[in-house]
Amino acid sequence: QNFFPNFYFMMILCTFALGLTLYAIGRFKLAFMLRFFPYTVVGGFLAGSGLLILLESMNLSAGRPVPQLATDTAMTIWNGGSLTDVGDKWTQLLFGLLYAGATFAVKRLTTFA
């Protein structure tokens, strides 16, 4: 019940803290220090962030975590139940993946020259 006010407060606080940090980096000319971060560290961080974003977007698209959806589907098939509830979730996930693929394809076909 107190989650959303706390969440919004922390979002605002983190936004201001990031803005202040970036301002300080620019004001005191500390951007040269970014050269000391190894490319592998930056690449690993970006890859991990991308993986988390992908997994959470798939969870949001399917309506529940994808591993749980796969487990529920397997248990429904094993027990001989109806696939109507889980089938709808797989359909949502499929449409989400198709939308992402179409967005990627359009982005690759569009040129701004």
N, CA, C and O atoms as CSV, one atom per row, in Angstrom:
chain,resi,resn,atom,element,x,y,z
A,1,GLN,N,N,0.819,-1.196,0.000
A,1,GLN,CA,C,0.000,0.000,0.000
A,1,GLN,C,C,0.860,1.257,0.000
A,1,GLN,O,O,0.437,2.285,-0.527
A,2,ASN,N,N,2.061,1.199,0.579
A,2,ASN,CA,C,2.959,2.341,0.567
A,2,ASN,C,C,4.043,2.207,-0.498
A,2,ASN,O,O,5.004,2.976,-0.513
A,3,PHE,N,N,3.888,1.241,-1.377
A,3,PHE,CA,C,4.926,0.978,-2.371
A,3,PHE,C,C,5.048,2.118,-3.379
A,3,PHE,O,O,6.149,2.613,-3.619
A,4,PHE,N,N,3.938,2.536,-3.966
A,4,PHE,CA,C,4.000,3.504,-5.054
A,4,PHE,C,C,4.491,4.882,-4.615
A,4,PHE,O,O,5.308,5.464,-5.329
A,5,PRO,N,N,4.046,5.444,-3.487
A,5,PRO,CA,C,4.632,6.734,-3.078
A,5,PRO,C,C,6.137,6.626,-2.824
A,5,PRO,O,O,6.895,7.521,-3.201
A,6,ASN,N,N,6.572,5.539,-2.189
A,6,ASN,CA,C,8.005,5.358,-1.948
A,6,ASN,C,C,8.763,5.177,-3.255
A,6,ASN,O,O,9.864,5.700,-3.422
A,7,PHE,N,N,8.167,4.434,-4.180
A,7,PHE,CA,C,8.795,4.193,-5.470
A,7,PHE,C,C,8.968,5.498,-6.238
A,7,PHE,O,O,10.040,5.768,-6.778
A,8,TYR,N,N,7.911,6.305,-6.285
A,8,TYR,CA,C,7.990,7.570,-7.010
A,8,TYR,C,C,8.984,8.522,-6.351
A,8,TYR,O,O,9.717,9.228,-7.043
A,9,PHE,N,N,9.014,8.546,-5.028
A,9,PHE,CA,C,9.974,9.388,-4.330
A,9,PHE,C,C,11.401,8.967,-4.666
A,9,PHE,O,O,12.247,9.818,-4.939
A,10,MET,N,N,11.677,7.663,-4.649
A,10,MET,CA,C,13.023,7.185,-4.957
A,10,MET,C,C,13.377,7.436,-6.421
A,10,MET,O,O,14.537,7.710,-6.732
A,11,MET,N,N,12.399,7.349,-7.327
A,11,MET,CA,C,12.659,7.647,-8.724
A,11,MET,C,C,13.058,9.106,-8.902
A,11,MET,O,O,13.999,9.412,-9.635
A,12,ILE,N,N,12.347,9.998,-8.236
A,12,ILE,CA,C,12.657,11.419,-8.322
A,12,ILE,C,C,14.017,11.698,-7.690
A,12,ILE,O,O,14.815,12.453,-8.244
A,13,LEU,N,N,14.283,11.095,-6.539
A,13,LEU,CA,C,15.553,11.295,-5.855
A,13,LEU,C,C,16.731,10.789,-6.698
A,13,LEU,O,O,17.760,11.459,-6.791
A,14,CYS,N,N,16.583,9.614,-7.309
A,14,CYS,CA,C,17.657,9.070,-8.153
A,14,CYS,C,C,17.867,9.919,-9.402
A,14,CYS,O,O,18.999,10.076,-9.860
A,15,THR,N,N,16.786,10.471,-9.956
A,15,THR,CA,C,16.907,11.334,-11.126
A,15,THR,C,C,17.706,12.583,-10.789
A,15,THR,O,O,18.600,12.972,-11.540
A,16,PHE,N,N,17.389,13.210,-9.665
A,16,PHE,CA,C,18.137,14.397,-9.258
A,16,PHE,C,C,19.589,14.057,-8.923
A,16,PHE,O,O,20.493,14.830,-9.241
A,17,ALA,N,N,19.821,12.904,-8.283
A,17,ALA,CA,C,21.192,12.511,-7.948
A,17,ALA,C,C,22.006,12.267,-9.215
A,17,ALA,O,O,23.171,12.657,-9.286
A,18,LEU,N,N,21.401,11.624,-10.217
A,18,LEU,CA,C,22.103,11.392,-11.482
A,18,LEU,C,C,22.382,12.713,-12.189
A,18,LEU,O,O,23.476,12.916,-12.717
A,19,GLY,N,N,21.407,13.605,-12.202
A,19,GLY,CA,C,21.617,14.906,-12.823
A,19,GLY,C,C,22.728,15.688,-12.145
A,19,GLY,O,O,23.552,16.313,-12.812
A,20,LEU,N,N,22.748,15.653,-10.819
A,20,LEU,CA,C,23.799,16.343,-10.075
A,20,LEU,C,C,25.170,15.728,-10.354
A,20,LEU,O,O,26.157,16.448,-10.504
A,21,THR,N,N,25.231,14.403,-10.422
A,21,THR,CA,C,26.492,13.721,-10.724
A,21,THR,C,C,26.991,14.085,-12.120
A,21,THR,O,O,28.169,14.395,-12.294
A,22,LEU,N,N,26.112,14.049,-13.104
A,22,LEU,CA,C,26.519,14.393,-14.470
A,22,LEU,C,C,26.919,15.858,-14.581
A,22,LEU,O,O,27.847,16.194,-15.316
A,23,TYR,N,N,26.228,16.728,-13.859
A,23,TYR,CA,C,26.614,18.132,-13.848
A,23,TYR,C,C,28.017,18.299,-13.253
A,23,TYR,O,O,28.836,19.043,-13.792
A,24,ALA,N,N,28.292,17.606,-12.142
A,24,ALA,CA,C,29.608,17.709,-11.500
A,24,ALA,C,C,30.710,17.185,-12.420
A,24,ALA,O,O,31.796,17.761,-12.480
A,25,ILE,N,N,30.432,16.092,-13.140
A,25,ILE,CA,C,31.420,15.555,-14.075
A,25,ILE,C,C,31.731,16.578,-15.165
A,25,ILE,O,O,32.891,16.769,-15.530
A,26,GLY,N,N,30.698,17.230,-15.680
A,26,GLY,CA,C,30.922,18.240,-16.716
A,26,GLY,C,C,31.551,19.505,-16.177
A,26,GLY,O,O,32.422,20.083,-16.827
A,27,ARG,N,N,31.130,19.948,-15.005
A,27,ARG,CA,C,31.635,21.198,-14.423
A,27,ARG,C,C,33.110,21.111,-14.064
A,27,ARG,O,O,33.869,22.050,-14.306
A,28,PHE,N,N,33.519,19.983,-13.486
A,28,PHE,CA,C,34.904,19.840,-13.046
A,28,PHE,C,C,35.778,19.114,-14.070
A,28,PHE,O,O,36.908,18.727,-13.772
A,29,LYS,N,N,35.236,18.932,-15.289
A,29,LYS,CA,C,35.982,18.342,-16.403
A,29,LYS,C,C,36.593,16.986,-16.036
A,29,LYS,O,O,37.792,16.762,-16.196
A,30,LEU,N,N,35.741,16.096,-15.544
A,30,LEU,CA,C,36.186,14.766,-15.130
A,30,LEU,C,C,35.856,13.689,-16.164
A,30,LEU,O,O,36.020,12.502,-15.884
A,31,ALA,N,N,35.398,14.078,-17.342
A,31,ALA,CA,C,35.002,13.091,-18.349
A,31,ALA,C,C,36.182,12.270,-18.846
A,31,ALA,O,O,35.994,11.159,-19.342
A,32,PHE,N,N,37.396,12.797,-18.722
A,32,PHE,CA,C,38.565,12.040,-19.180
A,32,PHE,C,C,38.736,10.747,-18.388
A,32,PHE,O,O,39.382,9.812,-18.861
A,33,MET,N,N,38.169,10.688,-17.201
A,33,MET,CA,C,38.314,9.485,-16.367
A,33,MET,C,C,37.533,8.289,-16.934
A,33,MET,O,O,37.788,7.145,-16.558
A,34,LEU,N,N,36.586,8.556,-17.835
A,34,LEU,CA,C,35.820,7.467,-18.435
A,34,LEU,C,C,36.705,6.564,-19.288
A,34,LEU,O,O,36.351,5.412,-19.537
A,35,ARG,N,N,37.842,7.069,-19.734
A,35,ARG,CA,C,38.755,6.233,-20.529
A,35,ARG,C,C,39.343,5.094,-19.711
A,35,ARG,O,O,39.839,4.123,-20.283
A,36,PHE,N,N,39.299,5.188,-18.408
A,36,PHE,CA,C,39.900,4.167,-17.560
A,36,PHE,C,C,38.982,2.973,-17.311
A,36,PHE,O,O,39.407,1.994,-16.697
A,37,PHE,N,N,37.734,3.033,-17.772
A,37,PHE,CA,C,36.842,1.874,-17.672
A,37,PHE,C,C,37.166,0.918,-18.813
A,37,PHE,O,O,37.130,1.331,-19.972
A,38,PRO,N,N,37.482,-0.343,-18.528
A,38,PRO,CA,C,37.776,-1.290,-19.614
A,38,PRO,C,C,36.530,-1.567,-20.456
A,38,PRO,O,O,35.407,-1.578,-19.953
A,39,TYR,N,N,36.760,-1.789,-21.737
A,39,TYR,CA,C,35.643,-2.068,-22.636
A,39,TYR,C,C,34.890,-3.329,-22.228
A,39,TYR,O,O,33.675,-3.409,-22.412
A,40,THR,N,N,35.592,-4.310,-21.682
A,40,THR,CA,C,34.912,-5.549,-21.287
A,40,THR,C,C,33.949,-5.305,-20.137
A,40,THR,O,O,32.881,-5.916,-20.085
A,41,VAL,N,N,34.310,-4.427,-19.221
A,41,VAL,CA,C,33.417,-4.113,-18.098
A,41,VAL,C,C,32.172,-3.387,-18.597
A,41,VAL,O,O,31.052,-3.720,-18.212
A,42,VAL,N,N,32.379,-2.400,-19.451
A,42,VAL,CA,C,31.245,-1.651,-19.995
A,42,VAL,C,C,30.371,-2.563,-20.852
A,42,VAL,O,O,29.144,-2.509,-20.768
A,43,GLY,N,N,31.005,-3.402,-21.677
A,43,GLY,CA,C,30.243,-4.333,-22.519
A,43,GLY,C,C,29.452,-5.336,-21.697
A,43,GLY,O,O,28.301,-5.634,-22.018
A,44,GLY,N,N,30.058,-5.857,-20.639
A,44,GLY,CA,C,29.348,-6.795,-19.773
A,44,GLY,C,C,28.178,-6.152,-19.060
A,44,GLY,O,O,27.115,-6.757,-18.922
A,45,PHE,N,N,28.373,-4.923,-18.606
A,45,PHE,CA,C,27.284,-4.200,-17.952
A,45,PHE,C,C,26.128,-3.966,-18.916
A,45,PHE,O,O,24.969,-4.177,-18.560
A,46,LEU,N,N,26.439,-3.528,-20.140
A,46,LEU,CA,C,25.388,-3.273,-21.125
A,46,LEU,C,C,24.684,-4.562,-21.548
A,46,LEU,O,O,23.469,-4.574,-21.743
A,47,ALA,N,N,25.449,-5.646,-21.688
A,47,ALA,CA,C,24.835,-6.926,-22.054
A,47,ALA,C,C,23.917,-7.422,-20.934
A,47,ALA,O,O,22.817,-7.905,-21.202
A,48,GLY,N,N,24.363,-7.304,-19.690
A,48,GLY,CA,C,23.527,-7.712,-18.564
A,48,GLY,C,C,22.272,-6.868,-18.455
A,48,GLY,O,O,21.193,-7.388,-18.171
A,49,SER,N,N,22.406,-5.563,-18.681
A,49,SER,CA,C,21.239,-4.680,-18.651
A,49,SER,C,C,20.257,-5.052,-19.762
A,49,SER,O,O,19.046,-5.088,-19.542
A,50,GLY,N,N,20.780,-5.324,-20.948
A,50,GLY,CA,C,19.918,-5.728,-22.066
A,50,GLY,C,C,19.196,-7.030,-21.802
A,50,GLY,O,O,18.025,-7.176,-22.151
A,51,LEU,N,N,19.892,-7.985,-21.183
A,51,LEU,CA,C,19.257,-9.264,-20.861
A,51,LEU,C,C,18.133,-9.079,-19.852
A,51,LEU,O,O,17.062,-9.666,-20.002
A,52,LEU,N,N,18.370,-8.268,-18.825
A,52,LEU,CA,C,17.324,-8.019,-17.833
A,52,LEU,C,C,16.121,-7.316,-18.449
A,52,LEU,O,O,14.980,-7.646,-18.127
A,53,ILE,N,N,16.364,-6.350,-19.330
A,53,ILE,CA,C,15.267,-5.657,-19.996
A,53,ILE,C,C,14.483,-6.629,-20.871
A,53,ILE,O,O,13.253,-6.594,-20.886
A,54,LEU,N,N,15.188,-7.499,-21.603
A,54,LEU,CA,C,14.521,-8.482,-22.457
A,54,LEU,C,C,13.663,-9.440,-21.644
A,54,LEU,O,O,12.512,-9.694,-21.999
A,55,LEU,N,N,14.212,-9.975,-20.554
A,55,LEU,CA,C,13.458,-10.921,-19.728
A,55,LEU,C,C,12.241,-10.269,-19.093
A,55,LEU,O,O,11.165,-10.867,-19.060
A,56,GLU,N,N,12.396,-9.055,-18.591
A,56,GLU,CA,C,11.257,-8.382,-17.962
A,56,GLU,C,C,10.197,-8.000,-18.981
A,56,GLU,O,O,9.007,-8.028,-18.667
A,57,SER,N,N,10.601,-7.641,-20.198
A,57,SER,CA,C,9.603,-7.325,-21.219
A,57,SER,C,C,8.861,-8.588,-21.657
A,57,SER,O,O,7.668,-8.533,-21.955
A,58,MET,N,N,9.554,-9.717,-21.699
A,58,MET,CA,C,8.864,-10.975,-22.013
A,58,MET,C,C,7.916,-11.365,-20.888
A,58,MET,O,O,6.815,-11.850,-21.149
A,59,ASN,N,N,8.330,-11.159,-19.638
A,59,ASN,CA,C,7.440,-11.443,-18.507
A,59,ASN,C,C,6.210,-10.544,-18.558
A,59,ASN,O,O,5.099,-10.997,-18.285
A,60,LEU,N,N,6.402,-9.274,-18.905
A,60,LEU,CA,C,5.290,-8.343,-18.994
A,60,LEU,C,C,4.358,-8.727,-20.141
A,60,LEU,O,O,3.138,-8.625,-20.015
A,61,SER,N,N,4.927,-9.161,-21.242
A,61,SER,CA,C,4.132,-9.553,-22.397
A,61,SER,C,C,3.323,-10.813,-22.116
A,61,SER,O,O,2.164,-10.913,-22.519
A,62,ALA,N,N,3.928,-11.771,-21.429
A,62,ALA,CA,C,3.244,-13.036,-21.164
A,62,ALA,C,C,2.302,-12.950,-19.967
A,62,ALA,O,O,1.414,-13.791,-19.825
A,63,GLY,N,N,2.478,-11.963,-19.113
A,63,GLY,CA,C,1.605,-11.846,-17.957
A,63,GLY,C,C,2.110,-12.591,-16.737
A,63,GLY,O,O,1.532,-12.464,-15.658
A,64,ARG,N,N,3.145,-13.343,-16.880
A,64,ARG,CA,C,3.797,-14.061,-15.776
A,64,ARG,C,C,5.198,-14.417,-16.230
A,64,ARG,O,O,5.482,-14.364,-17.426
A,65,PRO,N,N,6.090,-14.782,-15.305
A,65,PRO,CA,C,7.452,-15.156,-15.724
A,65,PRO,C,C,7.445,-16.315,-16.716
A,65,PRO,O,O,6.713,-17.291,-16.545
A,66,VAL,N,N,8.269,-16.194,-17.752
A,66,VAL,CA,C,8.283,-17.195,-18.825
A,66,VAL,C,C,8.648,-18.596,-18.310
A,66,VAL,O,O,8.015,-19.560,-18.742
A,67,PRO,N,N,9.637,-18.766,-17.407
A,67,PRO,CA,C,9.884,-20.125,-16.896
A,67,PRO,C,C,8.680,-20.707,-16.165
A,67,PRO,O,O,8.416,-21.905,-16.266
A,68,GLN,N,N,7.947,-19.871,-15.429
A,68,GLN,CA,C,6.742,-20.349,-14.754
A,68,GLN,C,C,5.673,-20.709,-15.778
A,68,GLN,O,O,4.943,-21.683,-15.599
A,69,LEU,N,N,5.580,-19.925,-16.850
A,69,LEU,CA,C,4.625,-20.223,-17.912
A,69,LEU,C,C,4.948,-21.556,-18.567
A,69,LEU,O,O,4.047,-22.348,-18.843
A,70,ALA,N,N,6.233,-21.810,-18.819
A,70,ALA,CA,C,6.629,-23.092,-19.413
A,70,ALA,C,C,6.324,-24.244,-18.464
A,70,ALA,O,O,5.856,-25.298,-18.894
A,71,THR,N,N,6.586,-24.047,-17.173
A,71,THR,CA,C,6.295,-25.093,-16.188
A,71,THR,C,C,4.796,-25.349,-16.097
A,71,THR,O,O,4.361,-26.500,-16.055
A,72,ASP,N,N,4.000,-24.271,-16.066
A,72,ASP,CA,C,2.541,-24.429,-16.009
A,72,ASP,C,C,2.009,-25.152,-17.234
A,72,ASP,O,O,1.113,-25.989,-17.127
A,73,THR,N,N,2.563,-24.831,-18.401
A,73,THR,CA,C,2.137,-25.499,-19.630
A,73,THR,C,C,2.474,-26.987,-19.588
A,73,THR,O,O,1.644,-27.828,-19.935
A,74,ALA,N,N,3.691,-27.305,-19.163
A,74,ALA,CA,C,4.091,-28.716,-19.078
A,74,ALA,C,C,3.226,-29.466,-18.079
A,74,ALA,O,O,2.831,-30.601,-18.343
A,75,MET,N,N,2.921,-28.858,-16.939
A,75,MET,CA,C,2.084,-29.532,-15.934
A,75,MET,C,C,0.652,-29.687,-16.425
A,75,MET,O,O,-0.005,-30.685,-16.131
A,76,THR,N,N,0.163,-28.691,-17.180
A,76,THR,CA,C,-1.191,-28.800,-17.726
A,76,THR,C,C,-1.269,-29.933,-18.734
A,76,THR,O,O,-2.231,-30.700,-18.736
A,77,ILE,N,N,-0.259,-30.043,-19.592
A,77,ILE,CA,C,-0.231,-31.137,-20.570
A,77,ILE,C,C,-0.091,-32.474,-19.852
A,77,ILE,O,O,-0.761,-33.445,-20.203
A,78,TRP,N,N,0.780,-32.522,-18.849
A,78,TRP,CA,C,1.017,-33.765,-18.109
A,78,TRP,C,C,-0.247,-34.244,-17.415
A,78,TRP,O,O,-0.531,-35.442,-17.403
A,79,ASN,N,N,-1.007,-33.322,-16.838
A,79,ASN,CA,C,-2.224,-33.680,-16.110
A,79,ASN,C,C,-3.439,-33.821,-17.011
A,79,ASN,O,O,-4.528,-34.145,-16.538
A,80,GLY,N,N,-3.263,-33.581,-18.297
A,80,GLY,CA,C,-4.368,-33.748,-19.239
A,80,GLY,C,C,-5.390,-32.636,-19.162
A,80,GLY,O,O,-6.544,-32.844,-19.538
A,81,GLY,N,N,-5.010,-31.468,-18.692
A,81,GLY,CA,C,-5.936,-30.348,-18.550
A,81,GLY,C,C,-6.093,-29.573,-19.842
A,81,GLY,O,O,-5.518,-29.917,-20.874
A,82,SER,N,N,-6.891,-28.515,-19.756
A,82,SER,CA,C,-7.153,-27.656,-20.904
A,82,SER,C,C,-6.067,-26.585,-21.017
A,82,SER,O,O,-5.593,-26.056,-20.011
A,83,LEU,N,N,-5.692,-26.285,-22.226
A,83,LEU,CA,C,-4.642,-25.305,-22.464
A,83,LEU,C,C,-5.184,-23.902,-22.725
A,83,LEU,O,O,-4.463,-23.053,-23.249
A,84,THR,N,N,-6.449,-23.643,-22.366
A,84,THR,CA,C,-7.035,-22.337,-22.696
A,84,THR,C,C,-6.354,-21.198,-21.944
A,84,THR,O,O,-6.055,-20.165,-22.544
A,85,ASP,N,N,-6.101,-21.359,-20.649
A,85,ASP,CA,C,-5.477,-20.271,-19.883
A,85,ASP,C,C,-4.031,-20.055,-20.306
A,85,ASP,O,O,-3.623,-18.920,-20.554
A,86,VAL,N,N,-3.257,-21.119,-20.391
A,86,VAL,CA,C,-1.851,-20.981,-20.748
A,86,VAL,C,C,-1.697,-20.656,-22.224
A,86,VAL,O,O,-0.744,-19.977,-22.606
A,87,GLY,N,N,-2.599,-21.118,-23.047
A,87,GLY,CA,C,-2.532,-20.812,-24.478
A,87,GLY,C,C,-2.679,-19.328,-24.743
A,87,GLY,O,O,-2.010,-18.779,-25.619
A,88,ASP,N,N,-3.557,-18.673,-23.985
A,88,ASP,CA,C,-3.711,-17.220,-24.136
A,88,ASP,C,C,-2.425,-16.491,-23.773
A,88,ASP,O,O,-2.057,-15.520,-24.433
A,89,LYS,N,N,-1.742,-16.948,-22.736
A,89,LYS,CA,C,-0.491,-16.307,-22.323
A,89,LYS,C,C,0.589,-16.500,-23.380
A,89,LYS,O,O,1.356,-15.580,-23.663
A,90,TRP,N,N,0.651,-17.707,-23.971
A,90,TRP,CA,C,1.638,-17.945,-25.033
A,90,TRP,C,C,1.324,-17.091,-26.256
A,90,TRP,O,O,2.233,-16.617,-26.938
A,91,THR,N,N,0.026,-16.896,-26.534
A,91,THR,CA,C,-0.372,-16.046,-27.668
A,91,THR,C,C,0.067,-14.612,-27.423
A,91,THR,O,O,0.569,-13.952,-28.334
A,92,GLN,N,N,-0.118,-14.119,-26.192
A,92,GLN,CA,C,0.337,-12.764,-25.873
A,92,GLN,C,C,1.843,-12.639,-26.055
A,92,GLN,O,O,2.327,-11.656,-26.616
A,93,LEU,N,N,2.575,-13.625,-25.585
A,93,LEU,CA,C,4.031,-13.595,-25.721
A,93,LEU,C,C,4.437,-13.642,-27.194
A,93,LEU,O,O,5.362,-12.940,-27.603
A,94,LEU,N,N,3.758,-14.459,-27.986
A,94,LEU,CA,C,4.057,-14.558,-29.414
A,94,LEU,C,C,3.818,-13.227,-30.119
A,94,LEU,O,O,4.637,-12.797,-30.931
A,95,PHE,N,N,2.687,-12.568,-29.810
A,95,PHE,CA,C,2.419,-11.268,-30.429
A,95,PHE,C,C,3.444,-10.229,-29.998
A,95,PHE,O,O,3.831,-9.379,-30.799
A,96,GLY,N,N,3.888,-10.283,-28.752
A,96,GLY,CA,C,4.936,-9.364,-28.295
A,96,GLY,C,C,6.229,-9.580,-29.048
A,96,GLY,O,O,6.883,-8.616,-29.448
A,97,LEU,N,N,6.611,-10.840,-29.247
A,97,LEU,CA,C,7.836,-11.141,-29.989
A,97,LEU,C,C,7.713,-10.775,-31.467
A,97,LEU,O,O,8.679,-10.311,-32.072
A,98,LEU,N,N,6.525,-10.980,-32.052
A,98,LEU,CA,C,6.306,-10.586,-33.442
A,98,LEU,C,C,6.385,-9.065,-33.608
A,98,LEU,O,O,6.931,-8.572,-34.595
A,99,TYR,N,N,5.838,-8.329,-32.643
A,99,TYR,CA,C,5.917,-6.870,-32.683
A,99,TYR,C,C,7.370,-6.401,-32.583
A,99,TYR,O,O,7.786,-5.488,-33.295
A,100,ALA,N,N,8.127,-7.030,-31.699
A,100,ALA,CA,C,9.541,-6.669,-31.562
A,100,ALA,C,C,10.299,-6.975,-32.847
A,100,ALA,O,O,11.137,-6.182,-33.277
A,101,GLY,N,N,10.012,-8.120,-33.464
A,101,GLY,CA,C,10.661,-8.476,-34.729
A,101,GLY,C,C,10.294,-7.526,-35.854
A,101,GLY,O,O,11.144,-7.151,-36.662
A,102,ALA,N,N,9.025,-7.138,-35.905
A,102,ALA,CA,C,8.597,-6.193,-36.942
A,102,ALA,C,C,9.241,-4.831,-36.733
A,102,ALA,O,O,9.643,-4.179,-37.696
A,103,THR,N,N,9.340,-4.401,-35.491
A,103,THR,CA,C,9.997,-3.127,-35.192
A,103,THR,C,C,11.455,-3.162,-35.620
A,103,THR,O,O,11.958,-2.201,-36.202
A,104,PHE,N,N,12.129,-4.260,-35.336
A,104,PHE,CA,C,13.527,-4.403,-35.728
A,104,PHE,C,C,13.682,-4.412,-37.244
A,104,PHE,O,O,14.601,-3.792,-37.780
A,105,ALA,N,N,12.778,-5.118,-37.942
A,105,ALA,CA,C,12.854,-5.195,-39.397
A,105,ALA,C,C,12.615,-3.822,-40.041
A,105,ALA,O,O,13.314,-3.449,-40.982
A,106,VAL,N,N,11.647,-3.089,-39.543
A,106,VAL,CA,C,11.368,-1.762,-40.087
A,106,VAL,C,C,12.532,-0.833,-39.826
A,106,VAL,O,O,12.885,-0.017,-40.678
A,107,LYS,N,N,13.132,-0.950,-38.650
A,107,LYS,CA,C,14.276,-0.106,-38.332
A,107,LYS,C,C,15.443,-0.406,-39.268
A,107,LYS,O,O,16.155,0.509,-39.682
A,108,ARG,N,N,15.645,-1.685,-39.605
A,108,ARG,CA,C,16.741,-2.062,-40.489
A,108,ARG,C,C,16.481,-1.637,-41.933
A,108,ARG,O,O,17.424,-1.354,-42.673
A,109,LEU,N,N,15.218,-1.588,-42.339
A,109,LEU,CA,C,14.889,-1.230,-43.719
A,109,LEU,C,C,14.869,0.275,-43.946
A,109,LEU,O,O,15.046,0.735,-45.075
A,110,THR,N,N,14.656,1.035,-42.899
A,110,THR,CA,C,14.537,2.482,-43.022
A,110,THR,C,C,15.930,3.100,-43.021
A,110,THR,O,O,16.760,2.813,-42.158
A,111,THR,N,N,16.161,3.952,-44.008
A,111,THR,CA,C,17.434,4.672,-44.063
A,111,THR,C,C,17.154,6.156,-44.041
A,111,THR,O,O,16.197,6.629,-44.654
A,112,PHE,N,N,17.977,6.874,-43.346
A,112,PHE,CA,C,17.839,8.327,-43.271
A,112,PHE,C,C,19.044,8.939,-43.966
A,112,PHE,O,O,20.060,9.221,-43.329
A,113,ALA,N,N,18.930,9.145,-45.286
A,113,ALA,CA,C,20.058,9.692,-46.031
A,113,ALA,C,C,19.661,10.944,-46.764
A,113,ALA,O,O,20.488,11.547,-47.448
